[in-house]
Amino acid sequence: MFASAESTQVVRGDPTHPEFINVNLKSLIEEGDQSQNMLLASGDLVYVPRSGWGDINIFNKRIRPLFELILYPARTIIDWDRAADIWNGSN
């Protein structure tokens, strides 16, 4: 879900002059397209880029602590009121 399997690349060869081979991993897995099935060699690098949902997930993980900090005082007040209600016997 967070990877763009249809944009997979295999990087092969000398690091100064690499060969990039496009592979549709999604087609291989979901449709069984054997034309996308390639034999990997020693030293090959398989790169599966992050999808748009993956970018949103990363953004969410980075911004969430800020929201937690902003919302913490409000949650404390709500929890305090709930505790008072329980203590007083009203739900």
PyMOL Python script that loads the backbone (N, CA, C, O; Angstrom):
from pymol import cmd

cmd.read_pdbstr("""\
ATOM      1  N   MET A   1       0.818  -1.190   0.000  1.00  0.00           N
ATOM      2  CA  MET A   1       0.000   0.000   0.000  1.00  0.00           C
ATOM      3  C   MET A   1       0.868   1.262   0.000  1.00  0.00           C
ATOM      4  O   MET A   1       0.499   2.269  -0.605  1.00  0.00           O
ATOM      5  N   PHE A   2       1.996   1.210   0.663  1.00  0.00           N
ATOM      6  CA  PHE A   2       2.861   2.389   0.730  1.00  0.00           C
ATOM      7  C   PHE A   2       3.983   2.337  -0.293  1.00  0.00           C
ATOM      8  O   PHE A   2       4.856   3.205  -0.297  1.00  0.00           O
ATOM      9  N   ALA A   3       3.973   1.323  -1.167  1.00  0.00           N
ATOM     10  CA  ALA A   3       4.999   1.196  -2.197  1.00  0.00           C
ATOM     11  C   ALA A   3       4.357   1.282  -3.575  1.00  0.00           C
ATOM     12  O   ALA A   3       3.205   0.891  -3.759  1.00  0.00           O
ATOM     13  N   SER A   4       5.104   1.792  -4.527  1.00  0.00           N
ATOM     14  CA  SER A   4       4.644   1.896  -5.912  1.00  0.00           C
ATOM     15  C   SER A   4       5.260   0.742  -6.696  1.00  0.00           C
ATOM     16  O   SER A   4       6.246   0.918  -7.412  1.00  0.00           O
ATOM     17  N   ALA A   5       4.668  -0.433  -6.551  1.00  0.00           N
ATOM     18  CA  ALA A   5       5.238  -1.659  -7.127  1.00  0.00           C
ATOM     19  C   ALA A   5       5.315  -1.624  -8.643  1.00  0.00           C
ATOM     20  O   ALA A   5       6.169  -2.285  -9.234  1.00  0.00           O
ATOM     21  N   GLU A   6       4.426  -0.854  -9.286  1.00  0.00           N
ATOM     22  CA  GLU A   6       4.459  -0.801 -10.750  1.00  0.00           C
ATOM     23  C   GLU A   6       5.634   0.016 -11.270  1.00  0.00           C
ATOM     24  O   GLU A   6       5.921  -0.012 -12.467  1.00  0.00           O
ATOM     25  N   SER A   7       6.318   0.741 -10.393  1.00  0.00           N
ATOM     26  CA  SER A   7       7.474   1.556 -10.802  1.00  0.00           C
ATOM     27  C   SER A   7       8.801   0.990 -10.282  1.00  0.00           C
ATOM     28  O   SER A   7       9.779   1.724 -10.138  1.00  0.00           O
ATOM     29  N   THR A   8       8.828  -0.294 -10.008  1.00  0.00           N
ATOM     30  CA  THR A   8      10.022  -0.949  -9.487  1.00  0.00           C
ATOM     31  C   THR A   8      11.156  -0.889 -10.513  1.00  0.00           C
ATOM     32  O   THR A   8      10.922  -0.974 -11.719  1.00  0.00           O
ATOM     33  N   GLN A   9      12.372  -0.742 -10.021  1.00  0.00           N
ATOM     34  CA  GLN A   9      13.551  -0.759 -10.893  1.00  0.00           C
ATOM     35  C   GLN A   9      14.594  -1.689 -10.302  1.00  0.00           C
ATOM     36  O   GLN A   9      14.757  -1.778  -9.086  1.00  0.00           O
ATOM     37  N   VAL A  10      15.295  -2.378 -11.187  1.00  0.00           N
ATOM     38  CA  VAL A  10      16.453  -3.170 -10.791  1.00  0.00           C
ATOM     39  C   VAL A  10      17.672  -2.404 -11.292  1.00  0.00           C
ATOM     40  O   VAL A  10      17.775  -2.077 -12.474  1.00  0.00           O
ATOM     41  N   VAL A  11      18.592  -2.125 -10.372  1.00  0.00           N
ATOM     42  CA  VAL A  11      19.820  -1.413 -10.720  1.00  0.00           C
ATOM     43  C   VAL A  11      20.929  -2.449 -10.766  1.00  0.00           C
ATOM     44  O   VAL A  11      21.174  -3.161  -9.793  1.00  0.00           O
ATOM     45  N   ARG A  12      21.593  -2.522 -11.905  1.00  0.00           N
ATOM     46  CA  ARG A  12      22.575  -3.581 -12.142  1.00  0.00           C
ATOM     47  C   ARG A  12      23.850  -2.989 -12.727  1.00  0.00           C
ATOM     48  O   ARG A  12      23.817  -2.003 -13.464  1.00  0.00           O
ATOM     49  N   GLY A  13      24.959  -3.605 -12.387  1.00  0.00           N
ATOM     50  CA  GLY A  13      26.225  -3.253 -13.027  1.00  0.00           C
ATOM     51  C   GLY A  13      27.119  -2.355 -12.193  1.00  0.00           C
ATOM     52  O   GLY A  13      26.955  -2.217 -10.981  1.00  0.00           O
ATOM     53  N   ASP A  14      28.064  -1.753 -12.885  1.00  0.00           N
ATOM     54  CA  ASP A  14      29.075  -0.889 -12.288  1.00  0.00           C
ATOM     55  C   ASP A  14      28.423   0.357 -11.691  1.00  0.00           C
ATOM     56  O   ASP A  14      27.611   0.998 -12.358  1.00  0.00           O
ATOM     57  N   PRO A  15      28.760   0.717 -10.450  1.00  0.00           N
ATOM     58  CA  PRO A  15      28.160   1.902  -9.834  1.00  0.00           C
ATOM     59  C   PRO A  15      28.396   3.204 -10.603  1.00  0.00           C
ATOM     60  O   PRO A  15      27.605   4.140 -10.485  1.00  0.00           O
ATOM     61  N   THR A  16      29.473   3.273 -11.386  1.00  0.00           N
ATOM     62  CA  THR A  16      29.721   4.498 -12.147  1.00  0.00           C
ATOM     63  C   THR A  16      28.884   4.557 -13.417  1.00  0.00           C
ATOM     64  O   THR A  16      28.617   5.643 -13.931  1.00  0.00           O
ATOM     65  N   HIS A  17      28.466   3.402 -13.930  1.00  0.00           N
ATOM     66  CA  HIS A  17      27.624   3.337 -15.133  1.00  0.00           C
ATOM     67  C   HIS A  17      26.552   2.260 -14.931  1.00  0.00           C
ATOM     68  O   HIS A  17      26.585   1.223 -15.595  1.00  0.00           O
ATOM     69  N   PRO A  18      25.597   2.502 -14.011  1.00  0.00           N
ATOM     70  CA  PRO A  18      24.604   1.463 -13.739  1.00  0.00           C
ATOM     71  C   PRO A  18      23.585   1.316 -14.866  1.00  0.00           C
ATOM     72  O   PRO A  18      23.325   2.250 -15.625  1.00  0.00           O
ATOM     73  N   GLU A  19      23.027   0.134 -14.950  1.00  0.00           N
ATOM     74  CA  GLU A  19      21.950  -0.151 -15.884  1.00  0.00           C
ATOM     75  C   GLU A  19      20.652  -0.187 -15.071  1.00  0.00           C
ATOM     76  O   GLU A  19      20.573  -0.880 -14.057  1.00  0.00           O
ATOM     77  N   PHE A  20      19.643   0.555 -15.514  1.00  0.00           N
ATOM     78  CA  PHE A  20      18.352   0.587 -14.831  1.00  0.00           C
ATOM     79  C   PHE A  20      17.351  -0.216 -15.647  1.00  0.00           C
ATOM     80  O   PHE A  20      17.127   0.062 -16.826  1.00  0.00           O
ATOM     81  N   ILE A  21      16.755  -1.209 -15.011  1.00  0.00           N
ATOM     82  CA  ILE A  21      15.789  -2.073 -15.679  1.00  0.00           C
ATOM     83  C   ILE A  21      14.434  -1.872 -15.003  1.00  0.00           C
ATOM     84  O   ILE A  21      14.282  -2.136 -13.810  1.00  0.00           O
ATOM     85  N   ASN A  22      13.454  -1.404 -15.773  1.00  0.00           N
ATOM     86  CA  ASN A  22      12.108  -1.187 -15.232  1.00  0.00           C
ATOM     87  C   ASN A  22      11.369  -2.514 -15.137  1.00  0.00           C
ATOM     88  O   ASN A  22      11.385  -3.316 -16.071  1.00  0.00           O
ATOM     89  N   VAL A  23      10.721  -2.734 -14.001  1.00  0.00           N
ATOM     90  CA  VAL A  23       9.962  -3.955 -13.759  1.00  0.00           C
ATOM     91  C   VAL A  23       8.635  -3.560 -13.128  1.00  0.00           C
ATOM     92  O   VAL A  23       8.598  -2.764 -12.189  1.00  0.00           O
ATOM     93  N   ASN A  24       7.544  -4.120 -13.649  1.00  0.00           N
ATOM     94  CA  ASN A  24       6.233  -3.884 -13.061  1.00  0.00           C
ATOM     95  C   ASN A  24       5.951  -5.027 -12.089  1.00  0.00           C
ATOM     96  O   ASN A  24       5.340  -6.033 -12.451  1.00  0.00           O
ATOM     97  N   LEU A  25       6.401  -4.856 -10.867  1.00  0.00           N
ATOM     98  CA  LEU A  25       6.257  -5.891  -9.842  1.00  0.00           C
ATOM     99  C   LEU A  25       4.790  -6.146  -9.523  1.00  0.00           C
ATOM    100  O   LEU A  25       4.406  -7.272  -9.206  1.00  0.00           O
ATOM    101  N   LYS A  26       3.978  -5.108  -9.605  1.00  0.00           N
ATOM    102  CA  LYS A  26       2.547  -5.258  -9.341  1.00  0.00           C
ATOM    103  C   LYS A  26       1.921  -6.212 -10.364  1.00  0.00           C
ATOM    104  O   LYS A  26       1.124  -7.078 -10.001  1.00  0.00           O
ATOM    105  N   SER A  27       2.278  -6.054 -11.630  1.00  0.00           N
ATOM    106  CA  SER A  27       1.760  -6.924 -12.687  1.00  0.00           C
ATOM    107  C   SER A  27       2.218  -8.364 -12.482  1.00  0.00           C
ATOM    108  O   SER A  27       1.453  -9.302 -12.706  1.00  0.00           O
ATOM    109  N   LEU A  28       3.450  -8.535 -12.060  1.00  0.00           N
ATOM    110  CA  LEU A  28       3.976  -9.880 -11.802  1.00  0.00           C
ATOM    111  C   LEU A  28       3.208 -10.555 -10.670  1.00  0.00           C
ATOM    112  O   LEU A  28       2.812 -11.714 -10.787  1.00  0.00           O
ATOM    113  N   ILE A  29       3.001  -9.831  -9.586  1.00  0.00           N
ATOM    114  CA  ILE A  29       2.364 -10.418  -8.398  1.00  0.00           C
ATOM    115  C   ILE A  29       0.861 -10.612  -8.591  1.00  0.00           C
ATOM    116  O   ILE A  29       0.331 -11.687  -8.309  1.00  0.00           O
ATOM    117  N   GLU A  30       0.175  -9.574  -9.071  1.00  0.00           N
ATOM    118  CA  GLU A  30      -1.282  -9.627  -9.142  1.00  0.00           C
ATOM    119  C   GLU A  30      -1.815 -10.366 -10.366  1.00  0.00           C
ATOM    120  O   GLU A  30      -2.851 -11.025 -10.285  1.00  0.00           O
ATOM    121  N   GLU A  31      -1.116 -10.262 -11.502  1.00  0.00           N
ATOM    122  CA  GLU A  31      -1.619 -10.863 -12.740  1.00  0.00           C
ATOM    123  C   GLU A  31      -0.792 -12.060 -13.193  1.00  0.00           C
ATOM    124  O   GLU A  31      -1.172 -12.746 -14.143  1.00  0.00           O
ATOM    125  N   GLY A  32       0.321 -12.319 -12.536  1.00  0.00           N
ATOM    126  CA  GLY A  32       1.179 -13.432 -12.922  1.00  0.00           C
ATOM    127  C   GLY A  32       1.903 -13.215 -14.231  1.00  0.00           C
ATOM    128  O   GLY A  32       2.244 -14.176 -14.921  1.00  0.00           O
ATOM    129  N   ASP A  33       2.146 -11.944 -14.588  1.00  0.00           N
ATOM    130  CA  ASP A  33       2.824 -11.593 -15.845  1.00  0.00           C
ATOM    131  C   ASP A  33       4.292 -12.014 -15.761  1.00  0.00           C
ATOM    132  O   ASP A  33       5.119 -11.306 -15.186  1.00  0.00           O
ATOM    133  N   GLN A  34       4.602 -13.171 -16.339  1.00  0.00           N
ATOM    134  CA  GLN A  34       5.960 -13.721 -16.250  1.00  0.00           C
ATOM    135  C   GLN A  34       6.979 -12.917 -17.052  1.00  0.00           C
ATOM    136  O   GLN A  34       8.182 -13.100 -16.866  1.00  0.00           O
ATOM    137  N   SER A  35       6.528 -12.036 -17.934  1.00  0.00           N
ATOM    138  CA  SER A  35       7.479 -11.185 -18.655  1.00  0.00           C
ATOM    139  C   SER A  35       8.151 -10.182 -17.712  1.00  0.00           C
ATOM    140  O   SER A  35       9.188  -9.607 -18.044  1.00  0.00           O
ATOM    141  N   GLN A  36       7.560  -9.979 -16.553  1.00  0.00           N
ATOM    142  CA  GLN A  36       8.123  -9.068 -15.563  1.00  0.00           C
ATOM    143  C   GLN A  36       9.022  -9.804 -14.555  1.00  0.00           C
ATOM    144  O   GLN A  36       9.644  -9.180 -13.696  1.00  0.00           O
ATOM    145  N   ASN A  37       9.079 -11.126 -14.674  1.00  0.00           N
ATOM    146  CA  ASN A  37       9.879 -11.939 -13.768  1.00  0.00           C
ATOM    147  C   ASN A  37      11.303 -12.034 -14.312  1.00  0.00           C
ATOM    148  O   ASN A  37      11.531 -12.615 -15.373  1.00  0.00           O
ATOM    149  N   MET A  38      12.245 -11.469 -13.590  1.00  0.00           N
ATOM    150  CA  MET A  38      13.627 -11.497 -14.074  1.00  0.00           C
ATOM    151  C   MET A  38      14.537 -12.129 -13.032  1.00  0.00           C
ATOM    152  O   MET A  38      14.301 -12.026 -11.829  1.00  0.00           O
ATOM    153  N   LEU A  39      15.567 -12.775 -13.515  1.00  0.00           N
ATOM    154  CA  LEU A  39      16.548 -13.406 -12.652  1.00  0.00           C
ATOM    155  C   LEU A  39      17.484 -12.335 -12.114  1.00  0.00           C
ATOM    156  O   LEU A  39      18.097 -11.590 -12.879  1.00  0.00           O
ATOM    157  N   LEU A  40      17.587 -12.266 -10.800  1.00  0.00           N
ATOM    158  CA  LEU A  40      18.484 -11.286 -10.184  1.00  0.00           C
ATOM    159  C   LEU A  40      19.902 -11.842 -10.131  1.00  0.00           C
ATOM    160  O   LEU A  40      20.113 -13.032  -9.895  1.00  0.00           O
ATOM    161  N   ALA A  41      20.855 -10.966 -10.353  1.00  0.00           N
ATOM    162  CA  ALA A  41      22.263 -11.342 -10.285  1.00  0.00           C
ATOM    163  C   ALA A  41      22.855 -10.820  -8.991  1.00  0.00           C
ATOM    164  O   ALA A  41      22.296  -9.926  -8.355  1.00  0.00           O
ATOM    165  N   SER A  42      23.979 -11.379  -8.609  1.00  0.00           N
ATOM    166  CA  SER A  42      24.674 -10.918  -7.414  1.00  0.00           C
ATOM    167  C   SER A  42      25.015  -9.434  -7.561  1.00  0.00           C
ATOM    168  O   SER A  42      25.562  -9.016  -8.582  1.00  0.00           O
ATOM    169  N   GLY A  43      24.694  -8.654  -6.553  1.00  0.00           N
ATOM    170  CA  GLY A  43      24.981  -7.225  -6.580  1.00  0.00           C
ATOM    171  C   GLY A  43      23.847  -6.377  -7.116  1.00  0.00           C
ATOM    172  O   GLY A  43      23.930  -5.149  -7.074  1.00  0.00           O
ATOM    173  N   ASP A  44      22.777  -7.002  -7.624  1.00  0.00           N
ATOM    174  CA  ASP A  44      21.631  -6.228  -8.094  1.00  0.00           C
ATOM    175  C   ASP A  44      20.958  -5.520  -6.918  1.00  0.00           C
ATOM    176  O   ASP A  44      20.927  -6.030  -5.798  1.00  0.00           O
ATOM    177  N   LEU A  45      20.433  -4.359  -7.196  1.00  0.00           N
ATOM    178  CA  LEU A  45      19.690  -3.588  -6.205  1.00  0.00           C
ATOM    179  C   LEU A  45      18.262  -3.460  -6.719  1.00  0.00           C
ATOM    180  O   LEU A  45      18.046  -3.018  -7.847  1.00  0.00           O
ATOM    181  N   VAL A  46      17.292  -3.842  -5.902  1.00  0.00           N
ATOM    182  CA  VAL A  46      15.883  -3.722  -6.274  1.00  0.00           C
ATOM    183  C   VAL A  46      15.333  -2.499  -5.548  1.00  0.00           C
ATOM    184  O   VAL A  46      15.347  -2.431  -4.319  1.00  0.00           O
ATOM    185  N   TYR A  47      14.844  -1.528  -6.335  1.00  0.00           N
ATOM    186  CA  TYR A  47      14.330  -0.281  -5.779  1.00  0.00           C
ATOM    187  C   TYR A  47      12.830  -0.214  -6.032  1.00  0.00           C
ATOM    188  O   TYR A  47      12.378  -0.233  -7.177  1.00  0.00           O
ATOM    189  N   VAL A  48      12.062  -0.135  -4.941  1.00  0.00           N
ATOM    190  CA  VAL A  48      10.615   0.012  -5.028  1.00  0.00           C
ATOM    191  C   VAL A  48      10.285   1.372  -4.403  1.00  0.00           C
ATOM    192  O   VAL A  48      10.371   1.522  -3.184  1.00  0.00           O
ATOM    193  N   PRO A  49       9.910   2.362  -5.219  1.00  0.00           N
ATOM    194  CA  PRO A  49       9.668   3.699  -4.680  1.00  0.00           C
ATOM    195  C   PRO A  49       8.421   3.762  -3.810  1.00  0.00           C
ATOM    196  O   PRO A  49       7.514   2.937  -3.923  1.00  0.00           O
ATOM    197  N   ARG A  50       8.402   4.749  -2.955  1.00  0.00           N
ATOM    198  CA  ARG A  50       7.265   4.974  -2.072  1.00  0.00           C
ATOM    199  C   ARG A  50       6.107   5.557  -2.884  1.00  0.00           C
ATOM    200  O   ARG A  50       6.324   6.355  -3.796  1.00  0.00           O
ATOM    201  N   SER A  51       4.901   5.164  -2.554  1.00  0.00           N
ATOM    202  CA  SER A  51       3.710   5.670  -3.243  1.00  0.00           C
ATOM    203  C   SER A  51       3.264   6.991  -2.615  1.00  0.00           C
ATOM    204  O   SER A  51       3.844   7.450  -1.631  1.00  0.00           O
ATOM    205  N   GLY A  52       2.242   7.585  -3.189  1.00  0.00           N
ATOM    206  CA  GLY A  52       1.665   8.805  -2.617  1.00  0.00           C
ATOM    207  C   GLY A  52       1.151   8.580  -1.212  1.00  0.00           C
ATOM    208  O   GLY A  52       1.298   9.447  -0.350  1.00  0.00           O
ATOM    209  N   TRP A  53       0.541   7.410  -0.968  1.00  0.00           N
ATOM    210  CA  TRP A  53       0.068   7.078   0.379  1.00  0.00           C
ATOM    211  C   TRP A  53       1.240   6.950   1.342  1.00  0.00           C
ATOM    212  O   TRP A  53       1.124   7.296   2.518  1.00  0.00           O
ATOM    213  N   GLY A  54       2.354   6.459   0.850  1.00  0.00           N
ATOM    214  CA  GLY A  54       3.547   6.365   1.682  1.00  0.00           C
ATOM    215  C   GLY A  54       4.059   7.739   2.074  1.00  0.00           C
ATOM    216  O   GLY A  54       4.505   7.940   3.203  1.00  0.00           O
ATOM    217  N   ASP A  55       3.995   8.694   1.139  1.00  0.00           N
ATOM    218  CA  ASP A  55       4.395  10.067   1.450  1.00  0.00           C
ATOM    219  C   ASP A  55       3.475  10.670   2.509  1.00  0.00           C
ATOM    220  O   ASP A  55       3.934  11.356   3.422  1.00  0.00           O
ATOM    221  N   ILE A  56       2.174  10.407   2.380  1.00  0.00           N
ATOM    222  CA  ILE A  56       1.219  10.906   3.379  1.00  0.00           C
ATOM    223  C   ILE A  56       1.496  10.281   4.733  1.00  0.00           C
ATOM    224  O   ILE A  56       1.422  10.959   5.758  1.00  0.00           O
ATOM    225  N   ASN A  57       1.817   8.989   4.746  1.00  0.00           N
ATOM    226  CA  ASN A  57       2.128   8.302   6.001  1.00  0.00           C
ATOM    227  C   ASN A  57       3.361   8.905   6.676  1.00  0.00           C
ATOM    228  O   ASN A  57       3.359   9.116   7.889  1.00  0.00           O
ATOM    229  N   ILE A  58       4.404   9.183   5.908  1.00  0.00           N
ATOM    230  CA  ILE A  58       5.616   9.799   6.462  1.00  0.00           C
ATOM    231  C   ILE A  58       5.297  11.178   7.014  1.00  0.00           C
ATOM    232  O   ILE A  58       5.741  11.527   8.108  1.00  0.00           O
ATOM    233  N   PHE A  59       4.521  11.977   6.257  1.00  0.00           N
ATOM    234  CA  PHE A  59       4.125  13.311   6.714  1.00  0.00           C
ATOM    235  C   PHE A  59       3.356  13.210   8.027  1.00  0.00           C
ATOM    236  O   PHE A  59       3.602  13.980   8.955  1.00  0.00           O
ATOM    237  N   ASN A  60       2.422  12.256   8.102  1.00  0.00           N
ATOM    238  CA  ASN A  60       1.634  12.057   9.317  1.00  0.00           C
ATOM    239  C   ASN A  60       2.530  11.717  10.512  1.00  0.00           C
ATOM    240  O   ASN A  60       2.330  12.243  11.607  1.00  0.00           O
ATOM    241  N   LYS A  61       3.509  10.845  10.303  1.00  0.00           N
ATOM    242  CA  LYS A  61       4.407  10.468  11.397  1.00  0.00           C
ATOM    243  C   LYS A  61       5.244  11.645  11.873  1.00  0.00           C
ATOM    244  O   LYS A  61       5.583  11.731  13.053  1.00  0.00           O
ATOM    245  N   ARG A  62       5.578  12.552  10.960  1.00  0.00           N
ATOM    246  CA  ARG A  62       6.386  13.711  11.336  1.00  0.00           C
ATOM    247  C   ARG A  62       5.570  14.785  12.033  1.00  0.00           C
ATOM    248  O   ARG A  62       6.080  15.462  12.925  1.00  0.00           O
ATOM    249  N   ILE A  63       4.319  14.953  11.648  1.00  0.00           N
ATOM    250  CA  ILE A  63       3.504  16.033  12.193  1.00  0.00           C
ATOM    251  C   ILE A  63       2.726  15.597  13.452  1.00  0.00           C
ATOM    252  O   ILE A  63       2.304  16.444  14.239  1.00  0.00           O
ATOM    253  N   ARG A  64       2.540  14.305  13.637  1.00  0.00           N
ATOM    254  CA  ARG A  64       1.747  13.814  14.766  1.00  0.00           C
ATOM    255  C   ARG A  64       2.254  14.278  16.133  1.00  0.00           C
ATOM    256  O   ARG A  64       1.434  14.655  16.970  1.00  0.00           O
ATOM    257  N   PRO A  65       3.568  14.270  16.400  1.00  0.00           N
ATOM    258  CA  PRO A  65       4.011  14.755  17.714  1.00  0.00           C
ATOM    259  C   PRO A  65       3.601  16.203  17.997  1.00  0.00           C
ATOM    260  O   PRO A  65       3.329  16.553  19.146  1.00  0.00           O
ATOM    261  N   LEU A  66       3.554  17.039  16.969  1.00  0.00           N
ATOM    262  CA  LEU A  66       3.116  18.416  17.154  1.00  0.00           C
ATOM    263  C   LEU A  66       1.648  18.457  17.566  1.00  0.00           C
ATOM    264  O   LEU A  66       1.279  19.193  18.481  1.00  0.00           O
ATOM    265  N   PHE A  67       0.807  17.665  16.891  1.00  0.00           N
ATOM    266  CA  PHE A  67      -0.605  17.616  17.263  1.00  0.00           C
ATOM    267  C   PHE A  67      -0.790  17.056  18.669  1.00  0.00           C
ATOM    268  O   PHE A  67      -1.639  17.529  19.425  1.00  0.00           O
ATOM    269  N   GLU A  68       0.002  16.054  19.015  1.00  0.00           N
ATOM    270  CA  GLU A  68      -0.072  15.492  20.366  1.00  0.00           C
ATOM    271  C   GLU A  68       0.235  16.569  21.413  1.00  0.00           C
ATOM    272  O   GLU A  68      -0.436  16.653  22.442  1.00  0.00           O
ATOM    273  N   LEU A  69       1.237  17.378  21.144  1.00  0.00           N
ATOM    274  CA  LEU A  69       1.617  18.450  22.056  1.00  0.00           C
ATOM    275  C   LEU A  69       0.506  19.485  22.186  1.00  0.00           C
ATOM    276  O   LEU A  69       0.234  19.978  23.280  1.00  0.00           O
ATOM    277  N   ILE A  70      -0.128  19.808  21.077  1.00  0.00           N
ATOM    278  CA  ILE A  70      -1.211  20.798  21.090  1.00  0.00           C
ATOM    279  C   ILE A  70      -2.450  20.247  21.801  1.00  0.00           C
ATOM    280  O   ILE A  70      -3.106  20.973  22.548  1.00  0.00           O
ATOM    281  N   LEU A  71      -2.772  18.980  21.575  1.00  0.00           N
ATOM    282  CA  LEU A  71      -3.995  18.395  22.122  1.00  0.00           C
ATOM    283  C   LEU A  71      -3.847  17.876  23.548  1.00  0.00           C
ATOM    284  O   LEU A  71      -4.852  17.586  24.198  1.00  0.00           O
ATOM    285  N   TYR A  72      -2.626  17.753  24.047  1.00  0.00           N
ATOM    286  CA  TYR A  72      -2.409  17.175  25.376  1.00  0.00           C
ATOM    287  C   TYR A  72      -3.167  17.925  26.474  1.00  0.00           C
ATOM    288  O   TYR A  72      -3.812  17.278  27.298  1.00  0.00           O
ATOM    289  N   PRO A  73      -3.119  19.262  26.522  1.00  0.00           N
ATOM    290  CA  PRO A  73      -3.868  19.950  27.588  1.00  0.00           C
ATOM    291  C   PRO A  73      -5.370  19.684  27.523  1.00  0.00           C
ATOM    292  O   PRO A  73      -6.009  19.534  28.565  1.00  0.00           O
ATOM    293  N   ALA A  74      -5.938  19.623  26.339  1.00  0.00           N
ATOM    294  CA  ALA A  74      -7.373  19.356  26.211  1.00  0.00           C
ATOM    295  C   ALA A  74      -7.709  17.956  26.707  1.00  0.00           C
ATOM    296  O   ALA A  74      -8.720  17.763  27.381  1.00  0.00           O
ATOM    297  N   ARG A  75      -6.871  16.981  26.381  1.00  0.00           N
ATOM    298  CA  ARG A  75      -7.110  15.617  26.854  1.00  0.00           C
ATOM    299  C   ARG A  75      -7.004  15.522  28.364  1.00  0.00           C
ATOM    300  O   ARG A  75      -7.743  14.767  28.996  1.00  0.00           O
ATOM    301  N   THR A  76      -6.098  16.275  28.936  1.00  0.00           N
ATOM    302  CA  THR A  76      -5.932  16.277  30.397  1.00  0.00           C
ATOM    303  C   THR A  76      -7.200  16.789  31.067  1.00  0.00           C
ATOM    304  O   THR A  76      -7.642  16.234  32.072  1.00  0.00           O
ATOM    305  N   ILE A  77      -7.780  17.838  30.517  1.00  0.00           N
ATOM    306  CA  ILE A  77      -9.018  18.397  31.086  1.00  0.00           C
ATOM    307  C   ILE A  77     -10.162  17.403  30.952  1.00  0.00           C
ATOM    308  O   ILE A  77     -10.937  17.215  31.890  1.00  0.00           O
ATOM    309  N   ILE A  78     -10.270  16.765  29.785  1.00  0.00           N
ATOM    310  CA  ILE A  78     -11.333  15.769  29.576  1.00  0.00           C
ATOM    311  C   ILE A  78     -11.163  14.601  30.546  1.00  0.00           C
ATOM    312  O   ILE A  78     -12.137  14.160  31.155  1.00  0.00           O
ATOM    313  N   ASP A  79      -9.951  14.103  30.694  1.00  0.00           N
ATOM    314  CA  ASP A  79      -9.699  12.990  31.625  1.00  0.00           C
ATOM    315  C   ASP A  79      -9.988  13.403  33.061  1.00  0.00           C
ATOM    316  O   ASP A  79     -10.512  12.609  33.842  1.00  0.00           O
ATOM    317  N   TRP A  80      -9.653  14.627  33.410  1.00  0.00           N
ATOM    318  CA  TRP A  80      -9.910  15.130  34.764  1.00  0.00           C
ATOM    319  C   TRP A  80     -11.423  15.179  35.032  1.00  0.00           C
ATOM    320  O   TRP A  80     -11.883  14.796  36.108  1.00  0.00           O
ATOM    321  N   ASP A  81     -12.187  15.655  34.039  1.00  0.00           N
ATOM    322  CA  ASP A  81     -13.647  15.708  34.185  1.00  0.00           C
ATOM    323  C   ASP A  81     -14.233  14.305  34.299  1.00  0.00           C
ATOM    324  O   ASP A  81     -15.146  14.085  35.095  1.00  0.00           O
ATOM    325  N   ARG A  82     -13.729  13.358  33.522  1.00  0.00           N
ATOM    326  CA  ARG A  82     -14.211  11.973  33.610  1.00  0.00           C
ATOM    327  C   ARG A  82     -13.911  11.373  34.980  1.00  0.00           C
ATOM    328  O   ARG A  82     -14.751  10.689  35.565  1.00  0.00           O
ATOM    329  N   ALA A  83     -12.720  11.633  35.481  1.00  0.00           N
ATOM    330  CA  ALA A  83     -12.355  11.126  36.803  1.00  0.00           C
ATOM    331  C   ALA A  83     -13.259  11.726  37.871  1.00  0.00           C
ATOM    332  O   ALA A  83     -13.668  11.030  38.800  1.00  0.00           O
ATOM    333  N   ALA A  84     -13.574  13.009  37.745  1.00  0.00           N
ATOM    334  CA  ALA A  84     -14.464  13.657  38.714  1.00  0.00           C
ATOM    335  C   ALA A  84     -15.857  13.049  38.645  1.00  0.00           C
ATOM    336  O   ALA A  84     -16.496  12.843  39.677  1.00  0.00           O
ATOM    337  N   ASP A  85     -16.336  12.757  37.425  1.00  0.00           N
ATOM    338  CA  ASP A  85     -17.649  12.129  37.275  1.00  0.00           C
ATOM    339  C   ASP A  85     -17.670  10.756  37.923  1.00  0.00           C
ATOM    340  O   ASP A  85     -18.635  10.406  38.602  1.00  0.00           O
ATOM    341  N   ILE A  86     -16.628   9.983  37.724  1.00  0.00           N
ATOM    342  CA  ILE A  86     -16.558   8.641  38.338  1.00  0.00           C
ATOM    343  C   ILE A  86     -16.505   8.753  39.851  1.00  0.00           C
ATOM    344  O   ILE A  86     -17.162   7.995  40.565  1.00  0.00           O
ATOM    345  N   TRP A  87     -15.727   9.694  40.329  1.00  0.00           N
ATOM    346  CA  TRP A  87     -15.569   9.889  41.772  1.00  0.00           C
ATOM    347  C   TRP A  87     -16.901  10.275  42.412  1.00  0.00           C
ATOM    348  O   TRP A  87     -17.228   9.835  43.515  1.00  0.00           O
ATOM    349  N   ASN A  88     -17.664  11.108  41.695  1.00  0.00           N
ATOM    350  CA  ASN A  88     -18.946  11.564  42.223  1.00  0.00           C
ATOM    351  C   ASN A  88     -20.074  10.579  41.958  1.00  0.00           C
ATOM    352  O   ASN A  88     -21.196  10.788  42.419  1.00  0.00           O
ATOM    353  N   GLY A  89     -19.794   9.508  41.222  1.00  0.00           N
ATOM    354  CA  GLY A  89     -20.788   8.465  41.006  1.00  0.00           C
ATOM    355  C   GLY A  89     -21.712   8.693  39.831  1.00  0.00           C
ATOM    356  O   GLY A  89     -22.693   7.968  39.670  1.00  0.00           O
ATOM    357  N   SER A  90     -21.420   9.690  39.003  1.00  0.00           N
ATOM    358  CA  SER A  90     -22.270   9.926  37.821  1.00  0.00           C
ATOM    359  C   SER A  90     -21.489   9.560  36.567  1.00  0.00           C
ATOM    360  O   SER A  90     -20.288   9.817  36.479  1.00  0.00           O
ATOM    361  N   ASN A  91     -22.173   8.960  35.597  1.00  0.00           N
ATOM    362  CA  ASN A  91     -21.508   8.548  34.355  1.00  0.00           C
ATOM    363  C   ASN A  91     -21.996   9.411  33.262  1.00  0.00           C
ATOM    364  O   ASN A  91     -21.576   9.252  32.116  1.00  0.00           O
TER     365      ASN A  91
END
""", "prot")
cmd.dss("prot")
cmd.show_as("cartoon", "prot")
cmd.util.cbc("prot")
cmd.orient("prot")
